[in-house]
């Protein structure tokens, strides 16, 4: 994997996460799979589709944005399975943007309930 994705953060034990949200997205995908919401084959195909779209746009595939692709795939499969609506995803993105703008640099971004 390191040869294929040289920008993917790794330590001696393998890949690591750059930020808490990456670990959370990873854990959410695992939890949804364990609940039976999708198969690994469905997950792998959705993630592969997202990465293929990135490559078709001509973006470099260094592994640096791997968990952004993971998040996009997670949103896509969750919407397709009816676990979340497109409207709710849009609302959450807007809430996130607003929270990020009002949060001082270096502080954790917190969404209002």
Helices and strands as residue ranges (DSSP letters): E 10-11, E 14-15, H 20-34, H 40-56, H 66-80, H 86-102
